[in-house]
């Protein structure tokens, strides 16, 4: 997770003080991706019973 946080911070040219927000972003993305140990289902899909919408994501740190 922290590798993703560092990449998000560096990619957005953000200060290290933003790491909690970057972590929430990385966790949200991770929970929406299919996992082999869950038989290629996502934690989000198992929890809510529907496929996650990947179109809602934006690059972290962008102004959108």
PDB file as gemmi writes it, atoms N, CA and C in Angstrom:
CRYST1    1.000    1.000    1.000  90.00  90.00  90.00 P 1                      
ATOM      1  N   UNK A   1       0.816  -1.190   0.000  1.00  0.00           N  
ATOM      2  CA  UNK A   1       0.000   0.000   0.000  1.00  0.00           C  
ATOM      3  C   UNK A   1       0.867   1.265   0.000  1.00  0.00           C  
ATOM      4  N   UNK A   2       1.892   1.253   0.839  1.00  0.00           N  
ATOM      5  CA  UNK A   2       2.697   2.468   0.957  1.00  0.00           C  
ATOM      6  C   UNK A   2       3.470   2.770  -0.325  1.00  0.00           C  
ATOM      7  N   UNK A   3       3.778   1.742  -1.106  1.00  0.00           N  
ATOM      8  CA  UNK A   3       4.405   1.989  -2.403  1.00  0.00           C  
ATOM      9  C   UNK A   3       3.469   2.763  -3.316  1.00  0.00           C  
ATOM     10  N   UNK A   4       2.199   2.396  -3.299  1.00  0.00           N  
ATOM     11  CA  UNK A   4       1.198   3.117  -4.076  1.00  0.00           C  
ATOM     12  C   UNK A   4       1.018   4.542  -3.589  1.00  0.00           C  
ATOM     13  N   UNK A   5       1.077   4.725  -2.276  1.00  0.00           N  
ATOM     14  CA  UNK A   5       0.956   6.068  -1.696  1.00  0.00           C  
ATOM     15  C   UNK A   5       2.119   6.938  -2.160  1.00  0.00           C  
ATOM     16  N   UNK A   6       3.329   6.393  -2.098  1.00  0.00           N  
ATOM     17  CA  UNK A   6       4.502   7.161  -2.540  1.00  0.00           C  
ATOM     18  C   UNK A   6       4.391   7.523  -4.019  1.00  0.00           C  
ATOM     19  N   UNK A   7       3.930   6.586  -4.831  1.00  0.00           N  
ATOM     20  CA  UNK A   7       3.765   6.862  -6.265  1.00  0.00           C  
ATOM     21  C   UNK A   7       2.709   7.930  -6.505  1.00  0.00           C  
ATOM     22  N   UNK A   8       1.600   7.856  -5.771  1.00  0.00           N  
ATOM     23  CA  UNK A   8       0.539   8.856  -5.922  1.00  0.00           C  
ATOM     24  C   UNK A   8       1.038  10.235  -5.520  1.00  0.00           C  
ATOM     25  N   UNK A   9       1.745  10.311  -4.410  1.00  0.00           N  
ATOM     26  CA  UNK A   9       2.276  11.598  -3.951  1.00  0.00           C  
ATOM     27  C   UNK A   9       3.292  12.159  -4.943  1.00  0.00           C  
ATOM     28  N   UNK A  10       4.196  11.313  -5.385  1.00  0.00           N  
ATOM     29  CA  UNK A  10       5.231  11.766  -6.313  1.00  0.00           C  
ATOM     30  C   UNK A  10       4.618  12.148  -7.656  1.00  0.00           C  
ATOM     31  N   UNK A  11       3.677  11.348  -8.138  1.00  0.00           N  
ATOM     32  CA  UNK A  11       3.044  11.630  -9.424  1.00  0.00           C  
ATOM     33  C   UNK A  11       2.241  12.917  -9.429  1.00  0.00           C  
ATOM     34  N   UNK A  12       1.672  13.268  -8.278  1.00  0.00           N  
ATOM     35  CA  UNK A  12       0.881  14.492  -8.167  1.00  0.00           C  
ATOM     36  C   UNK A  12       1.722  15.667  -7.682  1.00  0.00           C  
ATOM     37  N   UNK A  13       3.012  15.416  -7.428  1.00  0.00           N  
ATOM     38  CA  UNK A  13       3.911  16.445  -6.903  1.00  0.00           C  
ATOM     39  C   UNK A  13       3.349  17.066  -5.620  1.00  0.00           C  
ATOM     40  N   UNK A  14       2.863  16.202  -4.732  1.00  0.00           N  
ATOM     41  CA  UNK A  14       2.261  16.643  -3.473  1.00  0.00           C  
ATOM     42  C   UNK A  14       3.237  16.392  -2.326  1.00  0.00           C  
ATOM     43  N   UNK A  15       3.104  17.200  -1.278  1.00  0.00           N  
ATOM     44  CA  UNK A  15       3.945  17.059  -0.089  1.00  0.00           C  
ATOM     45  C   UNK A  15       3.565  15.800   0.684  1.00  0.00           C  
ATOM     46  N   UNK A  16       4.496  15.313   1.477  1.00  0.00           N  
ATOM     47  CA  UNK A  16       4.276  14.091   2.257  1.00  0.00           C  
ATOM     48  C   UNK A  16       3.147  14.234   3.266  1.00  0.00           C  
ATOM     49  N   UNK A  17       2.774  15.449   3.636  1.00  0.00           N  
ATOM     50  CA  UNK A  17       1.693  15.636   4.608  1.00  0.00           C  
ATOM     51  C   UNK A  17       0.345  15.139   4.076  1.00  0.00           C  
ATOM     52  N   UNK A  18       0.243  14.904   2.777  1.00  0.00           N  
ATOM     53  CA  UNK A  18      -1.001  14.428   2.170  1.00  0.00           C  
ATOM     54  C   UNK A  18      -1.100  12.908   2.147  1.00  0.00           C  
ATOM     55  N   UNK A  19      -0.172  12.186   2.821  1.00  0.00           N  
ATOM     56  CA  UNK A  19      -0.169  10.731   2.739  1.00  0.00           C  
ATOM     57  C   UNK A  19      -1.463  10.092   3.234  1.00  0.00           C  
ATOM     58  N   UNK A  20      -2.180  10.611   4.268  1.00  0.00           N  
ATOM     59  CA  UNK A  20      -3.429   9.934   4.665  1.00  0.00           C  
ATOM     60  C   UNK A  20      -4.474   9.940   3.549  1.00  0.00           C  
ATOM     61  N   UNK A  21      -4.589  11.054   2.835  1.00  0.00           N  
ATOM     62  CA  UNK A  21      -5.550  11.130   1.736  1.00  0.00           C  
ATOM     63  C   UNK A  21      -5.133  10.228   0.580  1.00  0.00           C  
ATOM     64  N   UNK A  22      -3.839  10.183   0.302  1.00  0.00           N  
ATOM     65  CA  UNK A  22      -3.341   9.301  -0.754  1.00  0.00           C  
ATOM     66  C   UNK A  22      -3.587   7.840  -0.392  1.00  0.00           C  
ATOM     67  N   UNK A  23      -3.422   7.500   0.876  1.00  0.00           N  
ATOM     68  CA  UNK A  23      -3.668   6.124   1.323  1.00  0.00           C  
ATOM     69  C   UNK A  23      -5.129   5.739   1.120  1.00  0.00           C  
ATOM     70  N   UNK A  24      -6.052   6.628   1.459  1.00  0.00           N  
ATOM     71  CA  UNK A  24      -7.478   6.338   1.245  1.00  0.00           C  
ATOM     72  C   UNK A  24      -7.767   6.090  -0.229  1.00  0.00           C  
ATOM     73  N   UNK A  25      -7.152   6.863  -1.093  1.00  0.00           N  
ATOM     74  CA  UNK A  25      -7.322   6.700  -2.534  1.00  0.00           C  
ATOM     75  C   UNK A  25      -6.810   5.334  -2.992  1.00  0.00           C  
ATOM     76  N   UNK A  26      -5.613   4.965  -2.553  1.00  0.00           N  
ATOM     77  CA  UNK A  26      -5.013   3.688  -2.948  1.00  0.00           C  
ATOM     78  C   UNK A  26      -5.836   2.514  -2.416  1.00  0.00           C  
ATOM     79  N   UNK A  27      -6.309   2.600  -1.189  1.00  0.00           N  
ATOM     80  CA  UNK A  27      -7.136   1.534  -0.610  1.00  0.00           C  
ATOM     81  C   UNK A  27      -8.438   1.402  -1.394  1.00  0.00           C  
ATOM     82  N   UNK A  28      -9.041   2.532  -1.775  1.00  0.00           N  
ATOM     83  CA  UNK A  28     -10.287   2.495  -2.538  1.00  0.00           C  
ATOM     84  C   UNK A  28     -10.075   1.805  -3.882  1.00  0.00           C  
ATOM     85  N   UNK A  29      -8.997   2.133  -4.558  1.00  0.00           N  
ATOM     86  CA  UNK A  29      -8.704   1.482  -5.838  1.00  0.00           C  
ATOM     87  C   UNK A  29      -8.452  -0.011  -5.639  1.00  0.00           C  
ATOM     88  N   UNK A  30      -7.652  -0.352  -4.644  1.00  0.00           N  
ATOM     89  CA  UNK A  30      -7.319  -1.755  -4.378  1.00  0.00           C  
ATOM     90  C   UNK A  30      -8.566  -2.576  -4.088  1.00  0.00           C  
ATOM     91  N   UNK A  31      -9.496  -2.014  -3.348  1.00  0.00           N  
ATOM     92  CA  UNK A  31     -10.717  -2.736  -3.003  1.00  0.00           C  
ATOM     93  C   UNK A  31     -11.649  -2.926  -4.191  1.00  0.00           C  
ATOM     94  N   UNK A  32     -11.431  -2.201  -5.262  1.00  0.00           N  
ATOM     95  CA  UNK A  32     -12.278  -2.329  -6.447  1.00  0.00           C  
ATOM     96  C   UNK A  32     -11.661  -3.201  -7.536  1.00  0.00           C  
ATOM     97  N   UNK A  33     -10.438  -3.675  -7.295  1.00  0.00           N  
ATOM     98  CA  UNK A  33      -9.769  -4.533  -8.275  1.00  0.00           C  
ATOM     99  C   UNK A  33     -10.024  -6.005  -7.960  1.00  0.00           C  
ATOM    100  N   UNK A  34     -10.180  -6.841  -8.998  1.00  0.00           N  
ATOM    101  CA  UNK A  34     -10.354  -8.274  -8.754  1.00  0.00           C  
ATOM    102  C   UNK A  34      -9.090  -8.885  -8.164  1.00  0.00           C  
ATOM    103  N   UNK A  35      -9.284  -9.854  -7.272  1.00  0.00           N  
ATOM    104  CA  UNK A  35      -8.161 -10.518  -6.608  1.00  0.00           C  
ATOM    105  C   UNK A  35      -8.234 -12.015  -6.856  1.00  0.00           C  
ATOM    106  N   UNK A  36      -7.089 -12.615  -7.162  1.00  0.00           N  
ATOM    107  CA  UNK A  36      -7.034 -14.049  -7.437  1.00  0.00           C  
ATOM    108  C   UNK A  36      -7.514 -14.855  -6.237  1.00  0.00           C  
ATOM    109  N   UNK A  37      -7.142 -14.450  -5.027  1.00  0.00           N  
ATOM    110  CA  UNK A  37      -7.538 -15.212  -3.839  1.00  0.00           C  
ATOM    111  C   UNK A  37      -9.039 -15.124  -3.562  1.00  0.00           C  
ATOM    112  N   UNK A  38      -9.722 -14.197  -4.235  1.00  0.00           N  
ATOM    113  CA  UNK A  38     -11.181 -14.086  -4.110  1.00  0.00           C  
ATOM    114  C   UNK A  38     -11.869 -14.594  -5.374  1.00  0.00           C  
ATOM    115  N   UNK A  39     -11.173 -15.459  -6.113  1.00  0.00           N  
ATOM    116  CA  UNK A  39     -11.688 -16.039  -7.357  1.00  0.00           C  
ATOM    117  C   UNK A  39     -12.036 -14.954  -8.370  1.00  0.00           C  
ATOM    118  N   UNK A  40     -11.109 -14.005  -8.500  1.00  0.00           N  
ATOM    119  CA  UNK A  40     -11.204 -12.888  -9.444  1.00  0.00           C  
ATOM    120  C   UNK A  40     -12.435 -12.011  -9.213  1.00  0.00           C  
ATOM    121  N   UNK A  41     -12.830 -11.889  -7.975  1.00  0.00           N  
ATOM    122  CA  UNK A  41     -13.875 -10.939  -7.590  1.00  0.00           C  
ATOM    123  C   UNK A  41     -13.216  -9.846  -6.763  1.00  0.00           C  
ATOM    124  N   UNK A  42     -13.848  -8.693  -6.744  1.00  0.00           N  
ATOM    125  CA  UNK A  42     -13.288  -7.590  -5.959  1.00  0.00           C  
ATOM    126  C   UNK A  42     -13.927  -7.568  -4.571  1.00  0.00           C  
ATOM    127  N   UNK A  43     -13.205  -7.069  -3.570  1.00  0.00           N  
ATOM    128  CA  UNK A  43     -13.813  -6.917  -2.250  1.00  0.00           C  
ATOM    129  C   UNK A  43     -15.066  -6.038  -2.309  1.00  0.00           C  
ATOM    130  N   UNK A  44     -15.028  -4.989  -3.126  1.00  0.00           N  
ATOM    131  CA  UNK A  44     -16.188  -4.111  -3.295  1.00  0.00           C  
ATOM    132  C   UNK A  44     -17.384  -4.903  -3.826  1.00  0.00           C  
ATOM    133  N   UNK A  45     -17.148  -5.711  -4.850  1.00  0.00           N  
ATOM    134  CA  UNK A  45     -18.221  -6.503  -5.441  1.00  0.00           C  
ATOM    135  C   UNK A  45     -18.813  -7.499  -4.462  1.00  0.00           C  
ATOM    136  N   UNK A  46     -17.970  -8.113  -3.655  1.00  0.00           N  
ATOM    137  CA  UNK A  46     -18.467  -9.067  -2.662  1.00  0.00           C  
ATOM    138  C   UNK A  46     -19.268  -8.366  -1.569  1.00  0.00           C  
ATOM    139  N   UNK A  47     -18.844  -7.171  -1.194  1.00  0.00           N  
ATOM    140  CA  UNK A  47     -19.526  -6.435  -0.131  1.00  0.00           C  
ATOM    141  C   UNK A  47     -20.867  -5.869  -0.588  1.00  0.00           C  
ATOM    142  N   UNK A  48     -20.888  -5.268  -1.778  1.00  0.00           N  
ATOM    143  CA  UNK A  48     -22.095  -4.582  -2.245  1.00  0.00           C  
ATOM    144  C   UNK A  48     -22.921  -5.382  -3.247  1.00  0.00           C  
ATOM    145  N   UNK A  49     -22.387  -6.493  -3.738  1.00  0.00           N  
ATOM    146  CA  UNK A  49     -23.141  -7.331  -4.661  1.00  0.00           C  
ATOM    147  C   UNK A  49     -23.270  -6.760  -6.060  1.00  0.00           C  
ATOM    148  N   UNK A  50     -22.420  -5.820  -6.418  1.00  0.00           N  
ATOM    149  CA  UNK A  50     -22.440  -5.271  -7.775  1.00  0.00           C  
ATOM    150  C   UNK A  50     -21.016  -4.944  -8.200  1.00  0.00           C  
ATOM    151  N   UNK A  51     -20.815  -4.831  -9.494  1.00  0.00           N  
ATOM    152  CA  UNK A  51     -19.485  -4.538 -10.021  1.00  0.00           C  
ATOM    153  C   UNK A  51     -19.134  -3.078  -9.758  1.00  0.00           C  
ATOM    154  N   UNK A  52     -17.892  -2.814  -9.396  1.00  0.00           N  
ATOM    155  CA  UNK A  52     -17.484  -1.426  -9.167  1.00  0.00           C  
ATOM    156  C   UNK A  52     -17.405  -0.644 -10.477  1.00  0.00           C  
ATOM    157  N   UNK A  53     -17.655   0.637 -10.392  1.00  0.00           N  
ATOM    158  CA  UNK A  53     -17.587   1.515 -11.550  1.00  0.00           C  
ATOM    159  C   UNK A  53     -16.208   2.165 -11.586  1.00  0.00           C  
ATOM    160  N   UNK A  54     -15.373   1.724 -12.477  1.00  0.00           N  
ATOM    161  CA  UNK A  54     -14.027   2.269 -12.582  1.00  0.00           C  
ATOM    162  C   UNK A  54     -13.973   3.622 -13.260  1.00  0.00           C  
ATOM    163  N   UNK A  55     -15.069   4.031 -13.887  1.00  0.00           N  
ATOM    164  CA  UNK A  55     -15.084   5.320 -14.568  1.00  0.00           C  
ATOM    165  C   UNK A  55     -15.118   6.492 -13.599  1.00  0.00           C  
ATOM    166  N   UNK A  56     -15.448   6.236 -12.350  1.00  0.00           N  
ATOM    167  CA  UNK A  56     -15.550   7.312 -11.362  1.00  0.00           C  
ATOM    168  C   UNK A  56     -14.186   7.779 -10.869  1.00  0.00           C  
ATOM    169  N   UNK A  57     -13.126   7.037 -11.153  1.00  0.00           N  
ATOM    170  CA  UNK A  57     -11.803   7.392 -10.646  1.00  0.00           C  
ATOM    171  C   UNK A  57     -11.144   8.465 -11.488  1.00  0.00           C  
ATOM    172  N   UNK A  58     -10.427   9.320 -10.816  1.00  0.00           N  
ATOM    173  CA  UNK A  58      -9.601  10.337 -11.453  1.00  0.00           C  
ATOM    174  C   UNK A  58      -8.177  10.167 -10.932  1.00  0.00           C  
ATOM    175  N   UNK A  59      -7.234  10.760 -11.597  1.00  0.00           N  
ATOM    176  CA  UNK A  59      -5.854  10.705 -11.135  1.00  0.00           C  
ATOM    177  C   UNK A  59      -5.764  11.485  -9.842  1.00  0.00           C  
ATOM    178  N   UNK A  60      -5.191  10.852  -8.817  1.00  0.00           N  
ATOM    179  CA  UNK A  60      -5.127  11.489  -7.505  1.00  0.00           C  
ATOM    180  C   UNK A  60      -4.274  12.746  -7.585  1.00  0.00           C  
ATOM    181  N   UNK A  61      -4.786  13.819  -6.999  1.00  0.00           N  
ATOM    182  CA  UNK A  61      -4.067  15.085  -6.985  1.00  0.00           C  
ATOM    183  C   UNK A  61      -4.402  15.988  -8.152  1.00  0.00           C  
ATOM    184  N   UNK A  62      -5.182  15.487  -9.120  1.00  0.00           N  
ATOM    185  CA  UNK A  62      -5.555  16.328 -10.258  1.00  0.00           C  
ATOM    186  C   UNK A  62      -6.734  17.214  -9.883  1.00  0.00           C  
ATOM    187  N   UNK A  63      -6.922  18.269 -10.626  1.00  0.00           N  
ATOM    188  CA  UNK A  63      -8.020  19.194 -10.341  1.00  0.00           C  
ATOM    189  C   UNK A  63      -9.332  18.726 -10.955  1.00  0.00           C  
ATOM    190  N   UNK A  64      -9.285  17.706 -11.772  1.00  0.00           N  
ATOM    191  CA  UNK A  64     -10.472  17.143 -12.435  1.00  0.00           C  
ATOM    192  C   UNK A  64     -11.188  18.235 -13.179  1.00  0.00           C  
TER     193      UNK A  64                                                      
END                                                                             
